[in-house]
Amino acid sequence: MSDQPCADWAPAVVIATRNRSAALVSTLEHLLKLSECPEIIVVDNGSDDGTPETVRSCFQSVRMIALDRNLGGAARTLGVMQASSATVAFCDDDSVWEAGALKGAARLFAEYPRLGLVAAKVLLGKDCRPDPACLEMERSPLARTPGMPYSSVLGFIACGAVVRRSAYLEAGGFHPRFGIGGEEELLALDLAAYGWRLHYVPELVARHFPSPVRDVARRRQIVTRNALWVSWLRGAPREVATRTSRAIQGARKDQAVQIALQSACQGLPWVL
C-alpha cells in the first residue's frame, strides 16, 4: 500500500476538556511533537480556569471551540463535525497518543472500508499498566472480521479510540445525556447496529495519566447509571432484568449505587 492512501486517512485529534488547563497544555505539547502533525481541535466544556485563553495564546495552530456549558462527552461531536479529515482520534486532557499510533490507524481505515472504530491499547500511569478494559477487549469472544487479525469488540475507551468520521456521525456520536463515564458503550452498540466494525488493535498505543482532579465517587455513580440506561435502551429482556436486579441489590448496601439507581430511574420517561 502506498503512503498516499494512508495520508488521506490521517486522523485529526479531538479533545474535550474542562478546568484542567495545566494537564491540557502538557497534552498539546506532546501531540504537536508527533510526526503525523495531526489537526488538533479542543472543545472546552465551559471552563472557568482560563483554558480557552491559554490555548489560544500558546497554541495558535490548535483550533479552540469554547462552550458556555458542560456537554460532557458529547462535546466531542462538535469537534468531529469541525474536523476536515475522514478519521478522528479522541484524546483526553490527561492522555496522549504514542508515536506511530495515528499513522497505524490511518493504514487500517484505508484498507478496511467497513471499519468504523479502532480501540487502541491504553497504558495507565508512569508504570504503563494496561487498562483492565483492554485486557477484556483482547479476550473478546466475538467473531472476527474475515481478513482482519484483530479482536472484534462492542466497547472501547474514549481516550484510546479512532473513529471513521462518517460512521461516528451516522451513529449519532456520544449521547448528551451520558456525560463522561461509561458513555462509550451506547455508541459502540449503535455503530455495530449500523453495520460498522469495531476492533481492538493492541499495536496502537495511547497513554493515560488519570488526573487527580476528579470526583471518583461521582464518576462511579455516572458509570453505574449509564450502564443501566444502555441496558434499558438496547438490552435484551434477560440482560435488562439482570442489570436492574444487580443494581437494586447493590443499592441496599452501597450509597453510590443507590444514587445511580435513583438517577437512572429519573431518566425513565426519556428511556421509554
N, C-alpha and C positions, 0 to 999 in steps of 0.2 A: 504494500500500500504506500502511495506517495505521501510526502509530508503535507501537501496542499489540502487534501480532503480532511486530514486531522486538524489543520489550522482553521478550516472553515467551521469546525465544531468546537473550537476552544471556548471553554466556559467563562462567562462573566461570574463575578463573586458578589453575592448579596448578603449583607449583614443587617440584622435587626438589633437595635441596641436601646438601652435606657439607663441613664445615670451611671455609666461605667466608663467615663472619659479616659482615665488613665489606662485601663485594660485595652480599650479600643485603639488608643494610639499605638500601643505595642503590637497589636494585631495588624494594623495597617502598615506599620514599618516592615513587618515580616512579609506581608503579601506583596508589597511593592518591590521587594528584592527577588521575587520568583522570576525565573527565566521566561515563564509563559506571559508575563506582563499582562495579567488579566484586567479587563474593565472591572472597576470596583464601585459598587453602589451601596451606600449606607442609608438605612431608613431609621430615623430616630423616633422613638415612641414617646414623645413629649417630655424629654429630659429637662431638668431644671438645674443641671450642673455645668451648663455651658458646652455640652457636647457638640451641637451643630456649629457653634462659633469656632471651637477648637479645630474641627475637621476642615472647615472652610479656610481657616487661616494657615494651617500647617500642611494640608494635603490638597493642593489645588487640582490635582488630577482625579481626585475621588469625587464622585457625584453624591451630594447630600440631599436627602429628602427629609425635611423636618416636619413632623406631625404635631398637632396641638393636643393629641390624646394618645392613650396607650392602646394599640390594636393587638398587642401580643405577637404571636407567631404570624398572624395574618398580615402584619406589616410587610413581611417578605414578598407578598404578592405584588405590592406596589413596586418593589424593586424589580421583580421578574417582568412586570409589564413595561418597565423603562429600559430593560436590557436590550442591547442590539444584537446579541449573539443567539444562536439556536439552542444553546445549553446554558444552564445556570448552576453554579456550585454555591451551596449555603455555608455560611460561616457564622459563628457566634463572636461576640466581642471578647471572649476568653478562649478562643480556639484559633488554629491556623492549619493551613494545608502544607504538607511536606513537598519538597521539590519533586517534580515529575508526576505528581498525582493528577493534576488538571490535564496534562498532556495525555496521560494514560486513559483518562475518562473520555477525552475527545476521540481517541482512537476507537474505543468501544462503540460510541454513539455513531461514528461514521460507518462502522461495519455492520451494526445490527439495527435495522430500521424500525423494529417494534420495541426497542429498548427504551423504557420510559424513565427509569431511575437506576442509578448505581449507588450502593451503600458501601462506603469505604470502611476500613478498619480504623477505629478511633482509639488512640492510646491516651491514657489518663495520667496527668501529673508529670513530674520530672522523672519518675521511675518507669514511665512508659508502660503502665499496666493496661492490658486490653480491657475495654469496657465490657462488662458482663453481657450486654446485649449483642456484642459482636460474636461472642462465643456461641450464643443461641442461634444467630444467623448462620454461622459456619456449619452448625449441625442441622440445618433446616431439612425437614423430611419432604418438602415439596419437590415435585418432578422438575428436572432441569430442562431448559430450553435446548432443543436439538442444536448441536454445534457450539453451544455456549458452555464453557468449562467451569462455570461458577454457580454457586447455590442460588436457587430461586427463593425469594423471601416475600413476606407480607408485612414488613415493618422495616424501620431504619432509624438512625439517629440523625436529627436535622443537621447538626454541625458537621456531619460526615457524609452528606448526600449531594449528588449531582443529578439534575433532572433535565429531561428534554423540555424545553420551554413550552412547546405546543401541547405536550401531554399534561404538564402541570396546569396550564390554564384550562384545558378541556375538563380536567377533573375538579376544577374549582379552587385549587390551592388549599392552603391551611384555613380551616374554618374559623371565622372571627369569634365564635363563642368559646373556643377551646383555650385561648390564652397561650401560655408557654408551659409545657409539661404534659407529655403524652399526646401531643397534638398530631404526631406522625401517623398513628395507626389508622385513623379515618381516611387520610389522604392515600395511604398505601392501598387500602381496600378499594377505594374509588378509582385509582389508577389501574388496578388489576381488572376492575369491572368494565373499564373502557378498552380492555384488551392490551394494555401496555405491560411489558415485562419488567420485573424488579429483580436485581441480582446483587448479591454481596460479593465484593471484589477486594480480597484482603491485600492485594498488591498496592492498592491505592490507600494512602495513609493520611489521616488528619490527627492533629494533636489537640487535646482539650485540657485546659488548666482551669478547672471549676473555680469560679470566683468565690471568695469568702463572703462577698457582699450579696447574700441571698438568704431568704427565709425558707429554711429547709422544711419546716412543718407545713407552711402554706403551699409549697410546691408539692409535697406529698398529697395534700388534700386535692389539689388540682388534678394530679395524675390519676388518683382514685376516681374522682368524679368523671373525668374524661373517659376512663375505661368503661364505666357504666354507660355513659352516653353512646359510645361506639357500639357496645353490645346491644343496647336498646334500638339503635338506628339500623344496624347491619347484621346483627347476630341471628342465628337460628334459634328457635324456641328453647332448645335444651341449653344452649350457651347463655341465653338471657336468664333462664332460671338459675343456672349455676352461679353466674357472676353476681346476680342480685342476692341470692341466698348467702353467699360468702360475705357480701358487704353488710347485710343485716346482722349476721353473726359477729362480724368484726366490730360493728358499731357498738355492741354491748360492752366491749372491754377496751375500745380504742377511740379516744375522743376525736382524733384526726379523721378516722373512717366515719364516725358519726356525722361530723361536719360535712364531709364529702358526700355522704348519702343524702343529707338534707339538701345540699346544693344541687345534686343531681335531680332530686325529686322536684325542686322548684323549676327545673327546666323541662319537666314532663309535658306541659302544654305545647312547647316548641317541638319536642321529640315526636309527639303524636301527630 
